Amino acid sequence: MIDLNSTFKIATKSLRINKMRSMLTSLGIIIGVSAVIIMLAVGAGASKKITDQLSSMGSNVLTVRSGSSTSGGLKLGAGTQPTLTLKDADAIPKECPAVLMASPFTRDGKQVTFSNQNWSTAIVGVAPNYLLIDDWKIAAGRTLNDDDINNSSKVALVGNTVVINLFGDLDPLDKTIRINGIPFKIVGLLDTKGQGSMGVDQDDTIMIPITTAQKKVSGTAFPGMVASIEVKAVSSDAVSAAEKQMTDLLRIRHKIGKNQEDDFRIRNMTEIINQMKEATKTMAILLGSIASVSLLVGGIGIMNIMLVSVTERTKEIGIRMAVGANSVDIRVQFLIEALLLSILGGLVGVATGLIVSKSIAAFSDTSILVTPFSIILSLGFSAIIGIAFGYYPAHKASLLNPIDALRYE
């Protein structure tokens, strides 16, 4: 029977005698574990940030996009064929009980000027409901209203990035800017939203009435047509019902036959959130896998040093066998040494990974999230690496002939 207590004491004593070598042997594991934790923390942080940003828009938000056009037999994607109208946007909340509100939506990139300053930004044509659907708040001034839509008023709401680049320290309220040379009065300032889920600056925008955008800015060849319609369901539980009701309504309004494809596409935030979660999960796994390579390198380092140790301690092994230790005792002793090296290296690696992760979060805008799973995974993997790469040297030591080992110089 193996005397684990004695074997453990002999193994730890051997590691203490060669402190510098033990530390250098564990260095590969330390680097590997810390790298895994940091990479997984970056991936988990990015996933949480994207999910939070999308969730803040509401899980009961849906987007209806126009259908796709075809050129040379190729479908060009959703939104390339104008099929949605302002009347569709008006009809959806009236005819669909599961829909709370809806807003038509157009977007164009235009040059904007004020005095001798100019800036290229996104010009978004919307209805007043859009700010409620997309959770926009007004920092100063007023929002858009029904009169602005009905009269195609030349009024605008501006985002913070536009304010900084056009006005500097000036108060932009009631000032006049020119969009494509057309004067617009600023009636409201949008509250800061920051960067979006895809890295887009959400504050780099100007909102104007949808009717004004169509008639005076976009120059559309299809009057009354819109690129998309933003919709808010009455609740998260009503999203599926809202999607079905809108599909049935739009098929009737667009006179789509029973066997014909829809000329529109509906997407909800839950679907988008799930897709983004899968994408960031894949990224986290990829980052973790790349970092795990350094753990394997650390394992190879343990095996090499243990093989050298076996050679250097051949006579010691012979003495142990001469006083009664069998091959199993020798094998277990070296396995314990390898396991201790990897576990101690893993613990130091965890501490290093946590410190570096916190430092990255403190000194950069990178979102970091260290999870218990990443710590358990790293420690478990380092222990497996120690056993796997320590087994061959341990097995080699256990096969030594006691007589030959005692005569080894």
C-alpha positions, -999 to +999 in steps of 0.1 A: +000+000+000+013+035-009+022+057+020+009+089+005+018+110+035+055+101+033+055+103-005+040+138-004+066+150+021+095+136+000+080+153-031+075+187-014+110+185+001+125+179-033+107+209-048+119+231-019+155+220-024+154+232-060+133+264-055+146+283-085+141+254-109+107+247-095+097+284-100+110+284-136+093+251-143+060+266-132+065+298-152+049+283-183+018+273-164+017+307-147+017+325-181-007+300-196-033+303-168-031+341-166-035+343-204-066+320-204-082+341-176-075+374-194-087+362-228-119+347-214-124+379-193-122+400-224-146+377-243-171+376-214-168+414-210-175+420-246-205+397-246-220+413-215-215+448-229-231+440-262-260+422-245-266+451-221-266+476-249-291+456-270-312+448-240-314+485-231-332+490-263-359+466-251-365+430-258-400+440-271-386+461-300-390+448-336-378+461-369-397+457-402-375+461-432-383+464-469-378+435-492-348+427-513-344+437-549-329+414-576-302+424-601-288+399-627-305+371-608-288+381-575-309+391-545-293+422-529-306+418-494-333+433-472-340+470-476-329+473-512-364+472-526-388+499-513-419+481-502-429+497-469-448+530-467-458+557-442-493+543-443-480+509-433-464+525-403-496+542-393-517+510-398-495+487-377-503+501-342-540+506-352-546+471-366-522+450-345-534+447-308-500+434-297-482+465-310-479+495-287-464+520-312-445+522-345-423+547-363-411+549-399-373+552-403-349+565-429-312+571-427-288+590-449-253+604-446-252+641-453-229+671-449-240+696-422-228+731-418-230+759-391-212+792-397-177+782-409-179+747-394-190+715-412-195+679-403-206+647-421-232+628-400-262+605-401-295+622-409-323+601-395-359+607-405-384+595-378-418+601-362-421+613-326-427+577-314-392+567-325-376+583-294-398+563-271-392+530-291-354+534-291-351+549-256-338+583-266-341+611-241-340+649-246-313+667-227-326+702-236-353+717-257-382+697-270-388+666-290-405+662-324-443+664-325-472+656-348-473+692-362-436+688-373-446+656-392-478+670-408-461+703-418-428+688-429-411+713-406-374+720-410-366+713-373-339+690-359-327+671-328-290+669-326-267+644-309-238+653-287-210+644-312-226+668-337-228+695-311-191+692-302-179+693-338-202+721-350-208+743-320-179+737-295-189+757-264-218+774-280-254+766-270-269+750-302-306+754-292-325+776-316-295+779-339-298+772-376-278+745-393-278+736-430-283+701-442-274+699-479-278+736-480-313+735-465-317+755-432-330+735-401-337+750-367-324+730-337-353+725-313-338+698-291-306+682-279-304+644-276-291+629-244-257+611-247-260+574-256-224+565-263-211+537-285-235+512-299-232+474-300-214+474-333-190+502-323-210+529-339-211+563-323-249+567-316-245+604-307-232+612-342-267+618-355-294+643-364-331+635-362-356+653-384-393+646-392-397+617-416-418+637-440-391+665-441-364+638-448-384+624-477-394+657-493-364+679-487-333+659-478-333+623-492-346+632-526-362+597-529-376+585-562-403+567-542-424+593-523-440+578-492-417+548-491-395+541-461-365+518-455-378+503-423-404+506-395-394+505-359-420+488-337-425+483-300-447+455-287-469+459-257-446+436-237-418+411-241-443+383-240-463+398-269-434+399-294-443+367-311-480+378-314-469+412-327-447+396-353-475+373-366-501+401-365-478+424-385-470+397-410-507+390-416-515+427-419-486+436-443-494+406-465-529+418-469-519+455-474-492+445-500-516+421-517-492+391-514-507+358-526-509+326-505-478+310-521-458+342-526-429+352-505-431+382-481-418+415-496-406+425-461-386+411-432-393+413-394-365+410-369-369+413-331-343+422-305-344+388-289-332+373-322-305+398-325-294+394-289-291+357-293-271+360-325-247+385-308-244+361-278-234+332-301-209+354-319-192+367-287-193+332-272-175+319-303-150+347-299-144+339-262-138+302-270-114+312-298-095+335-275-094+309-247-082+282-271-054+304-283-043+312-248-045+275-239-016+268-263+007+285-237-006+260-211+005+232-234+039+248-238+041+250-200+032+213-198+061+205-221+084+226-199+073+205-169+080+173-187+114+184-198+125+196-164+111+164-148+131+142-172+162+162-163+153+157-126+149+120-130+184+118-145+199+139-118+182+120-090+189+085-103+210+075-073+183+089-049+157+068-066+180+037-063+184+044-025+146+047-020+141+014-039+168-002-018+151+007+015+117-007+004+100+018-021+085+000-051+079+013-086+044+026-077+058+047-049+084+063-072+058+070-099+034+086-074+062+107-060+071+122-093+035+126-103+029+146-071+058+168-079+045+175-114+010+181-100+022+205-073+042+225-099+012+228-121-013+236-093+010+262-077+017+277-111-020+277-117-028+296-085-001+322-092-014+324-127-050+330-115-037+359-092-017+373-121-047+370-145-070+388-120-045+416-114-038+422-152-076+420-160-084+446-133-055+468-147-069+466-182-103+475-170-089+504-150-067+520-176-087+514-208-123+513-221-122+476-226-150+458-208-136+430-186-156+403-168-138+375-149-161+346-142-157+317-117-160+293-147-128+308-162-109+303-129-121+268-124-114+259-160-078+273-158-070+255-126-085+223-137-067+224-171-034+232-154-038+202-130-046+179-160-015+193-178+006+185-148-006+149-146-005+143-184+030+157-189+044+145-156+034+109-162+061+100-186+090+112-164+073+095-134+069+063-154+105+064-165+117+069-130+097+039-117+112+016-143+148+022-131+167-009-119+177-004-082+212-018-087+219+002-118+205+033-101+227+029-071+258+026-093+248+057-113+273+086-111 
